[in-house]
Amino acid sequence: MAFHSHLRRAWLTSNSMLCVGLDPDPARFPEVVHGSVFDFCRAIVDSTAHTVCAYKPQIAFFSAIAAERDLERICTYIREQYPDVLLLLDAKRGDIGSTAEQYAREAFDRYGAQAVTVNPYLGTDSIEPFLRHRDGGVFVLCRTSNPGSGDFQSLDVDGEPLYLHVARRVATEWNEIGDCGLVVGATYPDELRQVRAIVGDLPVLVPGIGAQGGDIDATVAAGHDSTGYGMVISSSRAVLYASQGADFAEAAAAEAEATRDAIRGQTVR
């Protein structure tokens, strides 16, 4: 199933735009999981699957602790147990074409992701291997949620900030090659509104709520598409580490439900 179709089904099936990021940090695990990355992630997934349209494993949190096998296992588990949920690999890849081909194989073939985050800085040929891969889609970094993102993304280029040039290129040339979305942080709702005006109904991955402090009301108002959906709104630490006790999965479910309901409460369809 193509990325856009899969995401649309995920929104409609779950009636949710919430994405839970999987950023495992063993130092914050509850004792009950005995340090197992897979057991922790599986418990989070099982407890929150009814609340989400997507899961977003962050590859660095796995590779830094040599847990790539756990990442493979949790990706397989999500695909098999929750096939309506989008599996989005947060890798932020961007490299020359031959290397990009290997990164695309890693994301889509090794981990079975249905979408992957990519960095546009090296240009079209660095993104094309992802776009031409069967059934794979990309979320292109546009206006990211971190404080330093404006150092380059907001630079004036021919009278408008660079991130709007990125949005326009993604919505036209790159989306004609393959399925595209963009990444715009919840910490910048005015910029999110500008990007939405340019890209129409393309999906937008929106990190930055929860621990990063992005405002849900402002995010939904600025970023929804013509159907009232259009966003994959990501929360990671606030859900994952809602409790460090034996009730961690139940606490994660409660936090995810509250976040989903807050998003729903601001959505007009």
N, C-alpha and C positions, 0 to 999 in steps of 0.2 A: 504494500500500500504506500502511495506517495506521501511524503511528509505533510503537505497541506491537508490532504484528505484525512490522514490519521489524526492530526491535531484537531481538525473540526469535529471528528467523531468523539475524541477525548473530551472536548468542551461539552458537547451535547449529552454524552453519556453520564458525565459526572456533575453536570451543571455547576462547574467550578473552573476558575482560572488560576487556582493555587497550584504551585509547583513546590515540592519539598526537595531541597538540596541535600545530597548525601555527602557530608564532609566529615568523615570519621576521624576523631582524635582520641586515641586510646587513653590519654591522660584524663579525659572527661567521661569515660565510660563508667556506668554503674558496675559495682562488683559482681552483680548477678550474671553478667555476660562473660566473666573471666577473661577479659581482654580480647575476645573474638570479634574481629572486624565484621565478618559475615553475619554472625549471630546478632550483633547490634543492628546492622543495617536491615537484616530481614525482619527483626522485631518492629523497627520503625516503619518499614514498608507495609507489613501486615496490619499495623494499627492505624495507618493513615490512608490506605489505598482508597477508601470510600470518600475521601475528601479532595482528591487531587486530579488534575488533568495530566500531570507529568512528574517524573522524578529526574533529578539532575545530579548524578554523581560527578564530583570534582576530581579529576584524574590525579592531581598532585597530592591530595590527601591519601590516596592509595599508594602511589608509586614512592612517596617519601618514606613509607614504612614497609616497602617491599611487599605490598598487599595486592599486587596486580591479579593474582589468582582469585582473591576475594572479590575484586571488581568484576572479573569474568563471571564468577558465580552469582553475584547479586544482579548483574545485567541479565543473565539467563533466567534467573528466578522471576524478575519483573516481567520479562517478555512472556514467559510461560504461564505465570499465575495471574497476571493482570494485563492481558493483551490490549485492552482498550486505552491503557495509559501510555503516553508518549515517553520514550526513553531518550533523554537528552544528555549527551556527554559534554561536560564543560571542560574543554581542553585548550581553547583559545589558540588553535594552531595557525601558523602562517609561515610559509617557507617557499623556496624555489620549487618549480613544478615537479621535478623528480622526487624530491623529499616530500612534497605535499601529497603525492600519490601514495607514499608509504603511510603517512599520517591518516589519509582517508581509509586505507585498508585497515589500519589499527582501529579506527573508530567504528567503521561499519561492518567489517568482517570479523575482527577479533572480538570486539565487545558487543556487536549487534545493535549499536545505537541507531535510532531513527533520525537523529539530528545531532549536530555538533557545533560548538561555538568556534568561530574562526576570526582571525585578525586580518583586516584588509590592507595593512600597511605596505605589503609587497605587491599589491595589484592583482589584476585579473588572473594571470597565469598561476598565481599561488592559491587561488580559490577554485579554479576550474576543476581540478581533480575531485574535489568534494561534490561539486554541482553535477558532474557527469556520472557519479557513482549511482548505481541502480537504487532507487527508493530512498536515497539519503537526502537530507536537507541541511541547510546551514542557518545559524543565527550569527550575523556579522556584527562585530563590535562597532558601535556608532557613537553613543554618548554614555560612557560608562559611569558607574555609581561612585567610584573612588574620588577622594578630594582632589587629587592631582590630575584628573582626567582632562581638565581644561587647558593644561599646559600646551597640548598640541590640538586636541579635538575642537577647541574654540578659536583657533587661529583664523584670522580673517583671510579668506581666499576669494578674490574677485567680488568683494562686497558682502559675503556671507560666511558664517563659520564653517570650518572644514567638515564637521559632522553632518551638516546638511548636504554637502557634496557627496559624502558617503551614502547617505540615505537615498539620494536621487540615483546614484549609480546602481545601488542594490535593487531599487524598485524597477529599474528599466533594464539595463544591459544584463546584469547578473541573474535577475529573476527570469529572463528569457532563456538562459542556459539551463537552470535548474531551480528547485524550490528554495526560496529565501525567506528569512526573517531578519530582524535587527535586534540589537541589544541596546536598551536605553534605561538608565537607572531611575528608580523611583525617587531618588534624591534630587532630580531635576525635572519636575513636572512641566515647567514652561517649555523646556526643550523637547520633552516627550510630545507635547501638543504640536509643536512645529514639525516634528518628524512624522507624526500621524497624518498631518495635512498633506505631506509630500507623498507618503507611501500608500495611501488608501487603506485597503483592508489587509495588507501584509501583516503577519503576526509579529508581535514584539515581545521579546523576553525582557522582563522587568525585574532585575535584582534590586536589593536595597531596602526592602521593608524589614520589619523585625529588628534584628540587632543593629542594622545600619541606620535605622530611624526614618526611613521613607514613609510618607503619609499615604495611607490607603485611599482615603477619600479623594485627595488631589490626583493620585495616580490613576484611579479608575475614570475620573472625570476627564482627564487629559488623554488617556490612551485607548479607550474602547473603540472598536471598529463599528461599522454600520449595523452589525447584527447584535451589538451589545457585548460581544466577546472580544477577541483580537489580541489578548495578552496572556502571557505565561508569567505569572507574578510569583517570584521565588522567595521563599523563606528557608533558611538553613538552620543556623544555630538556635534561633528562638524555639524551633520545633524539636530539633535533635536533643537539646540539653535542657528541656523544660523541667526535668527532674534527674537527679543522679542516684535516686533510690531505686528500689525494686519495682516501683510503679512507673518507671521511665517511659514505657511504651504507652501506658494509659495517659500520662501527662502530655506526651507528644501528640496523641490523638486529640486531646482536649484543646491544645494550642492550635493545632491544624484546623479543627472545626471552628474555633473562634475566628481564626484568620479568614477561612473560607466564607463564613457568614458575614464578616465585615465587608469582604469584597462583594458578595452578593447584594448586600444592603445598599450598595452604591451603584449597582448596575441597572440600567434601564434597557428593557428589551421589548 
